[in-house]
Amino acid sequence: MNDDGLEAAFKRAAEIAKAVPERFQEAAFNRALDSLLGDAPPVDRHESAPTKKRKPSKRKPNKAAAEGASGEPKKKKRANGSGPKTLLLQLREGGYFASKRTISEIRDHIDKKRGRKLTLQDLSPALLSLVRDQELDRDKNSDGQYEYTAT
């Protein structure tokens, strides 16, 4: 290639490099120059860059996704019966509430003996529900805390 052709290639590569962000201009210039001089393999313009994996959507599934392959609604999962209220009923049936127990004592017992980490906020509504259902009774102690016993 003669000097005029080389000079024209450099000018064309510089023009191409101006079209990209400054941090990529050197690489764009080198790539364009290689391509213009015929030193680089041809670029397949239809070849796409590798795509990033998308994070799962937090949107609720649409109605079609909630149906099975036959168009019938999918069956909902049933609770396995191990919620706070069920645990408390099991403790009642086992005689745990034969003596007065505070909510903190109940939580500690469930943690140590049943291996479940429940918060006071998990237990409080379940205890109140059992009191309203007359499964448990409660009275305030001298510290102002409720103590729960079996009815």
Z-matrix of the N, CA and C atoms (Angstrom, degrees):
N
C 1 1.443
C 2 1.526 1 107.54
N 3 1.336 2 116.89 1 137.58
C 4 1.467 3 120.58 2 -178.16
C 5 1.520 4 110.27 3 -82.29
N 6 1.343 5 115.90 4 174.71
C 7 1.457 6 121.68 5 -176.75
C 8 1.530 7 112.28 6 -63.83
N 9 1.334 8 117.19 7 -38.64
C 10 1.466 9 120.09 8 179.96
C 11 1.532 10 111.02 9 -64.10
N 12 1.309 11 116.04 10 -41.02
C 13 1.468 12 120.60 11 179.37
C 14 1.515 13 111.07 12 -66.95
N 15 1.329 14 115.73 13 -39.15
C 16 1.462 15 120.93 14 178.86
C 17 1.528 16 110.43 15 -66.37
N 18 1.329 17 116.46 16 -42.34
C 19 1.456 18 121.45 17 179.21
C 20 1.531 19 110.72 18 -64.07
N 21 1.310 20 117.54 19 -40.68
C 22 1.460 21 122.10 20 178.19
C 23 1.528 22 110.41 21 -64.70
N 24 1.340 23 117.00 22 -38.42
C 25 1.456 24 120.73 23 178.91
C 26 1.523 25 110.82 24 -65.31
N 27 1.357 26 116.32 25 -41.33
C 28 1.462 27 119.91 26 178.43
C 29 1.530 28 110.97 27 -63.01
N 30 1.338 29 117.14 28 -43.43
C 31 1.463 30 120.95 29 179.75
C 32 1.526 31 110.94 30 -62.96
N 33 1.341 32 116.71 31 -42.71
C 34 1.478 33 121.22 32 -179.50
C 35 1.534 34 110.46 33 -66.07
N 36 1.331 35 117.03 34 -40.26
C 37 1.463 36 120.91 35 178.28
C 38 1.526 37 110.62 36 -64.77
N 39 1.337 38 116.82 37 -38.38
C 40 1.461 39 120.68 38 177.99
C 41 1.527 40 110.86 39 -64.96
N 42 1.332 41 117.60 40 -39.59
C 43 1.464 42 121.59 41 178.46
C 44 1.526 43 110.54 42 -63.86
N 45 1.301 44 115.13 43 -42.40
C 46 1.470 45 119.84 44 179.67
C 47 1.530 46 109.95 45 -64.08
N 48 1.333 47 117.41 46 -42.45
C 49 1.460 48 121.93 47 -177.53
C 50 1.521 49 112.26 48 -65.09
N 51 1.334 50 118.42 49 -27.71
C 52 1.465 51 121.57 50 179.92
C 53 1.529 52 111.92 51 -66.84
N 54 1.310 53 117.79 52 -19.87
C 55 1.463 54 121.89 53 -175.69
C 56 1.524 55 113.06 54 -80.24
N 57 1.332 56 117.30 55 -9.29
C 58 1.467 57 120.39 56 -177.49
C 59 1.526 58 109.21 57 -109.99
N 60 1.332 59 117.96 58 162.62
C 61 1.464 60 120.59 59 177.44
C 62 1.532 61 110.62 60 -56.47
N 63 1.331 62 115.15 61 151.55
C 64 1.462 63 121.56 62 -173.28
C 65 1.520 64 113.12 63 -55.58
N 66 1.317 65 117.26 64 -38.37
C 67 1.474 66 119.19 65 -176.80
C 68 1.532 67 112.12 66 -67.86
N 69 1.337 68 118.07 67 -17.69
C 70 1.462 69 121.34 68 179.80
C 71 1.526 70 112.41 69 -104.75
N 72 1.328 71 117.42 70 0.14
C 73 1.462 72 119.85 71 -172.95
C 74 1.523 73 112.99 72 -63.96
N 75 1.313 74 117.78 73 -39.46
C 76 1.468 75 119.29 74 -179.34
C 77 1.529 76 110.53 75 -63.92
N 78 1.320 77 116.14 76 -45.87
C 79 1.461 78 119.75 77 179.44
C 80 1.526 79 110.81 78 -65.40
N 81 1.337 80 116.85 79 -38.54
C 82 1.462 81 120.53 80 179.42
C 83 1.530 82 110.39 81 -66.09
N 84 1.335 83 116.62 82 -39.86
C 85 1.464 84 120.60 83 178.48
C 86 1.533 85 110.31 84 -61.93
N 87 1.339 86 116.02 85 -47.88
C 88 1.473 87 119.90 86 -179.24
C 89 1.525 88 111.48 87 -62.65
N 90 1.313 89 116.67 88 -41.63
C 91 1.475 90 120.51 89 -179.99
C 92 1.530 91 110.70 90 -66.20
N 93 1.338 92 115.91 91 -43.30
C 94 1.463 93 120.14 92 179.88
C 95 1.521 94 110.46 93 -64.95
N 96 1.333 95 116.87 94 -41.98
C 97 1.467 96 120.41 95 -179.78
C 98 1.524 97 110.57 96 -63.94
N 99 1.342 98 116.55 97 -43.82
C 100 1.464 99 119.78 98 177.34
C 101 1.518 100 110.71 99 -59.94
N 102 1.310 101 115.95 100 -42.10
C 103 1.454 102 119.92 101 -179.27
C 104 1.533 103 111.52 102 -66.82
N 105 1.348 104 116.34 103 -41.95
C 106 1.463 105 120.31 104 -179.72
C 107 1.523 106 112.26 105 -67.67
N 108 1.322 107 115.97 106 -34.06
C 109 1.462 108 119.60 107 -179.35
C 110 1.519 109 112.07 108 -85.43
N 111 1.315 110 116.49 109 -7.60
C 112 1.456 111 119.86 110 177.75
C 113 1.513 112 113.35 111 83.87
N 114 1.362 113 119.22 112 14.36
C 115 1.460 114 122.25 113 -179.48
C 116 1.521 115 112.48 114 -87.61
N 117 1.346 116 117.17 115 -15.35
C 118 1.455 117 120.47 116 -176.54
C 119 1.515 118 109.87 117 -103.28
N 120 1.316 119 116.60 118 149.67
C 121 1.470 120 119.08 119 175.18
C 122 1.516 121 108.84 120 -65.31
N 123 1.321 122 118.57 121 151.28
C 124 1.460 123 120.58 122 -179.44
C 125 1.530 124 110.61 123 -63.37
N 126 1.312 125 115.12 124 143.27
C 127 1.466 126 121.51 125 -179.44
C 128 1.514 127 108.33 126 -89.93
N 129 1.333 128 115.63 127 127.49
C 130 1.463 129 121.02 128 176.28
C 131 1.519 130 107.53 129 -83.86
N 132 1.294 131 117.08 130 107.91
C 133 1.462 132 121.11 131 -175.91
C 134 1.531 133 112.01 132 -70.04
N 135 1.307 134 117.44 133 -16.28
C 136 1.460 135 120.60 134 -179.54
C 137 1.516 136 111.68 135 -89.21
N 138 1.307 137 116.11 136 -10.56
C 139 1.457 138 120.26 137 179.90
C 140 1.515 139 107.94 138 -77.42
N 141 1.326 140 116.97 139 126.69
C 142 1.456 141 119.69 140 -177.64
C 143 1.524 142 109.64 141 -93.56
N 144 1.313 143 114.88 142 154.49
C 145 1.459 144 120.96 143 176.63
C 146 1.524 145 107.75 144 -70.08
N 147 1.335 146 116.95 145 155.35
C 148 1.456 147 118.50 146 178.13
C 149 1.527 148 110.21 147 -60.52
N 150 1.317 149 115.80 148 138.10
C 151 1.455 150 120.25 149 -177.46
C 152 1.514 151 110.20 150 -94.99
N 153 1.322 152 115.29 151 151.11
C 154 1.452 153 120.72 152 176.61
C 155 1.514 154 108.83 153 -80.08
N 156 1.326 155 115.35 154 149.23
C 157 1.456 156 118.79 155 174.98
C 158 1.514 157 108.64 156 -73.66
N 159 1.312 158 115.65 157 136.33
C 160 1.454 159 120.38 158 -179.87
C 161 1.516 160 110.26 159 -84.36
N 162 1.329 161 114.32 160 147.94
C 163 1.459 162 119.63 161 173.92
C 164 1.521 163 107.79 162 -76.45
N 165 1.321 164 117.40 163 148.64
C 166 1.466 165 118.96 164 178.11
C 167 1.522 166 110.65 165 -61.19
N 168 1.291 167 115.24 166 144.78
C 169 1.453 168 121.58 167 -179.16
C 170 1.521 169 110.27 168 -71.57
N 171 1.321 170 116.06 169 144.84
C 172 1.459 171 120.58 170 176.88
C 173 1.520 172 111.58 171 -92.45
N 174 1.341 173 115.99 172 1.93
C 175 1.461 174 119.78 173 -179.73
C 176 1.519 175 110.49 174 -72.08
N 177 1.320 176 113.83 175 155.10
C 178 1.459 177 119.57 176 176.29
C 179 1.523 178 108.81 177 -71.87
N 180 1.321 179 117.39 178 145.21
C 181 1.464 180 119.04 179 179.44
C 182 1.528 181 110.62 180 -65.43
N 183 1.315 182 115.33 181 149.05
C 184 1.462 183 118.76 182 180.00
C 185 1.521 184 110.33 183 -76.79
N 186 1.309 185 116.05 184 173.57
C 187 1.457 186 121.41 185 -175.22
C 188 1.521 187 111.90 186 -61.10
N 189 1.337 188 117.07 187 -38.34
C 190 1.463 189 120.65 188 -179.52
C 191 1.521 190 110.83 189 -64.02
N 192 1.326 191 117.24 190 -36.00
C 193 1.462 192 120.35 191 -179.95
C 194 1.526 193 111.08 192 -71.29
N 195 1.323 194 117.46 193 -23.66
C 196 1.457 195 121.02 194 -179.75
C 197 1.518 196 112.16 195 -80.89
N 198 1.314 197 116.94 196 -4.88
C 199 1.456 198 120.68 197 178.95
C 200 1.516 199 110.13 198 -103.86
N 201 1.308 200 116.30 199 150.50
C 202 1.449 201 121.66 200 177.86
C 203 1.517 202 111.20 201 -75.88
N 204 1.322 203 116.63 202 -177.60
C 205 1.463 204 121.97 203 -178.27
C 206 1.527 205 111.39 204 -63.75
N 207 1.322 206 117.11 205 -29.33
C 208 1.464 207 119.90 206 -178.39
C 209 1.527 208 112.41 207 -86.16
N 210 1.335 209 117.71 208 0.65
C 211 1.449 210 121.05 209 179.28
C 212 1.519 211 113.14 210 89.96
N 213 1.342 212 117.10 211 -3.59
C 214 1.455 213 120.46 212 178.78
C 215 1.523 214 108.67 213 -84.52
N 216 1.328 215 117.33 214 149.54
C 217 1.470 216 119.11 215 178.83
C 218 1.524 217 110.77 216 -62.76
N 219 1.328 218 115.03 217 142.04
C 220 1.461 219 119.25 218 176.65
C 221 1.519 220 108.86 219 -70.89
N 222 1.330 221 115.90 220 149.02
C 223 1.448 222 119.99 221 178.30
C 224 1.527 223 109.10 222 -77.88
N 225 1.327 224 114.98 223 138.39
C 226 1.452 225 119.63 224 178.39
C 227 1.521 226 108.86 225 -77.92
N 228 1.328 227 114.78 226 149.53
C 229 1.462 228 118.99 227 176.95
C 230 1.522 229 108.82 228 -71.31
N 231 1.293 230 114.62 229 143.43
C 232 1.461 231 119.69 230 177.40
C 233 1.515 232 109.16 231 -93.32
N 234 1.315 233 115.17 232 151.64
C 235 1.456 234 119.97 233 176.34
C 236 1.519 235 108.33 234 -65.50
N 237 1.314 236 115.95 235 145.83
C 238 1.460 237 119.22 236 -177.86
C 239 1.522 238 112.37 237 -87.53
N 240 1.335 239 117.96 238 5.33
C 241 1.457 240 120.40 239 174.27
C 242 1.507 241 114.26 240 76.17
N 243 1.317 242 118.72 241 23.98
C 244 1.456 243 119.28 242 -179.29
C 245 1.525 244 111.33 243 -119.61
N 246 1.326 245 116.86 244 31.27
C 247 1.453 246 120.75 245 177.59
C 248 1.516 247 110.78 246 -77.58
N 249 1.337 248 117.13 247 176.55
C 250 1.461 249 120.73 248 -177.85
C 251 1.535 250 113.43 249 -58.00
N 252 1.330 251 117.09 250 -40.97
C 253 1.464 252 119.26 251 -178.18
C 254 1.526 253 110.94 252 -65.52
N 255 1.329 254 116.59 253 -41.60
C 256 1.466 255 120.46 254 178.31
C 257 1.522 256 111.18 255 -63.41
N 258 1.322 257 116.91 256 -42.06
C 259 1.469 258 120.46 257 177.67
C 260 1.529 259 110.90 258 -61.40
N 261 1.322 260 116.54 259 -42.33
C 262 1.466 261 120.21 260 179.79
C 263 1.525 262 111.67 261 -65.20
N 264 1.327 263 116.68 262 -39.47
C 265 1.470 264 119.64 263 177.04
C 266 1.531 265 110.85 264 -64.72
N 267 1.326 266 116.88 265 -37.98
C 268 1.466 267 120.40 266 177.42
C 269 1.526 268 110.77 267 -64.50
N 270 1.333 269 116.40 268 -39.84
C 271 1.470 270 119.74 269 177.13
C 272 1.523 271 110.72 270 -64.85
N 273 1.329 272 117.04 271 -40.35
C 274 1.464 273 121.37 272 178.61
C 275 1.526 274 110.60 273 -61.63
N 276 1.345 275 115.22 274 -46.24
C 277 1.468 276 119.35 275 -179.77
C 278 1.523 277 111.15 276 -65.56
N 279 1.310 278 117.69 277 -28.55
C 280 1.466 279 121.76 278 178.82
C 281 1.513 280 113.52 279 -83.10
N 282 1.334 281 118.37 280 -0.33
C 283 1.453 282 121.80 281 176.61
C 284 1.527 283 114.52 282 88.94
N 285 1.298 284 118.20 283 9.13
C 286 1.465 285 121.25 284 -177.65
C 287 1.525 286 111.64 285 -63.64
N 288 1.322 287 117.51 286 -32.46
C 289 1.462 288 120.59 287 -177.46
C 290 1.532 289 112.99 288 -92.99
N 291 1.347 290 116.70 289 22.25
C 292 1.460 291 120.13 290 175.49
C 293 1.533 292 109.45 291 -67.67
N 294 1.333 293 116.79 292 -30.08
C 295 1.461 294 121.17 293 173.64
C 296 1.527 295 109.02 294 -113.93
N 297 1.315 296 115.93 295 161.44
C 298 1.459 297 120.65 296 -176.18
C 299 1.526 298 110.69 297 -67.55
N 300 1.343 299 116.00 298 137.14
C 301 1.471 300 122.79 299 -178.58
C 302 1.519 301 110.13 300 -134.17
N 303 1.343 302 116.54 301 134.47
C 304 1.467 303 120.25 302 174.52
C 305 1.534 304 107.92 303 -84.97
N 306 1.321 305 115.35 304 165.83
C 307 1.462 306 119.93 305 -178.82
C 308 1.537 307 111.13 306 -62.29
N 309 1.328 308 116.70 307 -34.97
C 310 1.469 309 120.07 308 178.20
C 311 1.524 310 111.17 309 -66.69
N 312 1.316 311 116.80 310 -40.56
C 313 1.466 312 120.59 311 177.84
C 314 1.530 313 110.31 312 -64.27
N 315 1.318 314 116.13 313 -40.15
C 316 1.468 315 120.79 314 179.47
C 317 1.525 316 109.78 315 -63.81
N 318 1.332 317 116.70 316 -46.16
C 319 1.464 318 120.82 317 179.54
C 320 1.531 319 110.83 318 -60.37
N 321 1.329 320 117.32 319 -45.27
C 322 1.462 321 120.86 320 -179.44
C 323 1.532 322 111.29 321 -63.59
N 324 1.332 323 116.43 322 -39.44
C 325 1.465 324 120.23 323 178.61
C 326 1.529 325 111.12 324 -63.78
N 327 1.331 326 116.82 325 -44.67
C 328 1.474 327 120.94 326 179.79
C 329 1.522 328 110.12 327 -63.11
N 330 1.327 329 116.11 328 -38.40
C 331 1.470 330 120.30 329 179.39
C 332 1.527 331 110.52 330 -65.52
N 333 1.329 332 116.85 331 -47.80
C 334 1.468 333 120.46 332 -174.64
C 335 1.520 334 113.40 333 -77.82
N 336 1.309 335 117.69 334 -41.60
C 337 1.468 336 120.74 335 -173.72
C 338 1.525 337 114.40 336 -94.46
N 339 1.334 338 117.08 337 -26.76
C 340 1.469 339 119.90 338 -177.45
C 341 1.529 340 112.43 339 -110.22
N 342 1.338 341 116.38 340 -10.74
C 343 1.460 342 119.46 341 177.75
C 344 1.514 343 114.49 342 70.94
N 345 1.314 344 117.49 343 25.88
C 346 1.467 345 121.89 344 179.62
C 347 1.518 346 108.90 345 -114.73
N 348 1.318 347 116.53 346 129.23
C 349 1.464 348 121.50 347 177.85
C 350 1.521 349 108.11 348 -94.39
N 351 1.317 350 116.45 349 98.98
C 352 1.462 351 121.54 350 177.52
C 353 1.519 352 108.79 351 -111.23
N 354 1.314 353 116.14 352 146.97
C 355 1.455 354 120.38 353 176.44
C 356 1.520 355 109.25 354 -91.94
N 357 1.329 356 114.90 355 167.72
C 358 1.459 357 119.08 356 176.35
C 359 1.528 358 110.04 357 -62.43
N 360 1.338 359 115.85 358 -32.27
C 361 1.467 360 120.17 359 178.79
C 362 1.533 361 111.67 360 -69.24
N 363 1.331 362 117.24 361 -25.33
C 364 1.465 363 120.70 362 175.38
C 365 1.533 364 110.15 363 -74.47
N 366 1.318 365 115.79 364 -40.12
C 367 1.463 366 120.37 365 -174.02
C 368 1.524 367 113.52 366 -80.90
N 369 1.314 368 118.18 367 -34.39
C 370 1.455 369 121.22 368 -173.30
C 371 1.530 370 113.79 369 -55.98
N 372 1.342 371 120.11 370 -50.22
C 373 1.471 372 118.36 371 179.65
C 374 1.529 373 112.83 372 -65.26
N 375 1.329 374 116.51 373 -33.80
C 376 1.468 375 119.68 374 179.84
C 377 1.529 376 110.03 375 -68.17
N 378 1.328 377 117.14 376 -41.45
C 379 1.465 378 120.31 377 177.71
C 380 1.526 379 110.79 378 -63.94
N 381 1.329 380 117.25 379 -43.58
C 382 1.458 381 120.97 380 178.98
C 383 1.531 382 111.10 381 -61.37
N 384 1.329 383 115.87 382 -40.44
C 385 1.464 384 120.41 383 178.54
C 386 1.525 385 110.91 384 -62.57
N 387 1.322 386 116.81 385 -41.50
C 388 1.467 387 120.35 386 179.94
C 389 1.532 388 111.37 387 -69.86
N 390 1.320 389 116.94 388 -32.05
C 391 1.469 390 120.34 389 175.07
C 392 1.526 391 109.40 390 -66.41
N 393 1.328 392 116.35 391 -44.65
C 394 1.472 393 120.33 392 179.72
C 395 1.522 394 111.98 393 -66.22
N 396 1.346 395 116.09 394 -32.32
C 397 1.469 396 120.61 395 177.44
C 398 1.527 397 111.69 396 -81.72
N 399 1.324 398 117.41 397 1.29
C 400 1.464 399 125.69 398 -179.12
C 401 1.526 400 112.75 399 60.50
N 402 1.320 401 115.11 400 31.12
C 403 1.468 402 120.76 401 173.57
C 404 1.525 403 109.51 402 -86.58
N 405 1.346 404 116.11 403 -30.86
C 406 1.464 405 123.00 404 177.36
C 407 1.521 406 108.65 405 -129.70
N 408 1.318 407 114.98 406 159.64
C 409 1.458 408 121.71 407 175.20
C 410 1.520 409 106.80 408 -121.35
N 411 1.338 410 117.16 409 154.68
C 412 1.464 411 118.97 410 178.51
C 413 1.520 412 110.12 411 -140.86
N 414 1.341 413 114.24 412 146.77
C 415 1.464 414 122.81 413 175.74
C 416 1.516 415 107.27 414 -141.09
N 417 1.355 416 116.03 415 149.46
C 418 1.462 417 120.04 416 177.09
C 419 1.520 418 109.57 417 -80.76
N 420 1.346 419 115.12 418 138.83
C 421 1.457 420 119.55 419 176.10
C 422 1.528 421 109.52 420 -91.29
N 423 1.330 422 117.39 421 -173.54
C 424 1.464 423 121.03 422 -177.10
C 425 1.527 424 112.47 423 -66.96
N 426 1.336 425 117.53 424 -21.19
C 427 1.467 426 121.36 425 177.89
C 428 1.526 427 111.99 426 -86.34
N 429 1.326 428 117.73 427 -3.70
C 430 1.454 429 121.49 428 -179.37
C 431 1.523 430 113.18 429 86.44
N 432 1.333 431 117.14 430 8.85
C 433 1.458 432 120.83 431 177.64
C 434 1.524 433 109.42 432 -94.75
N 435 1.328 434 114.96 433 147.47
C 436 1.457 435 118.76 434 176.12
C 437 1.520 436 109.68 435 -76.69
N 438 1.334 437 114.86 436 139.90
C 439 1.460 438 121.88 437 173.11
C 440 1.526 439 106.25 438 -116.52
N 441 1.326 440 115.10 439 132.69
C 442 1.466 441 120.96 440 -174.15
C 443 1.522 442 109.65 441 -106.56
N 444 1.339 443 115.78 442 138.61
C 445 1.464 444 122.42 443 176.41
C 446 1.528 445 108.89 444 -137.41
N 447 1.328 446 115.99 445 159.64
C 448 1.462 447 120.68 446 176.96
C 449 1.512 448 108.79 447 -72.32
N 450 1.341 449 116.80 448 146.41
C 451 1.470 450 120.12 449 178.73
C 452 1.501 451 111.04 450 -87.82
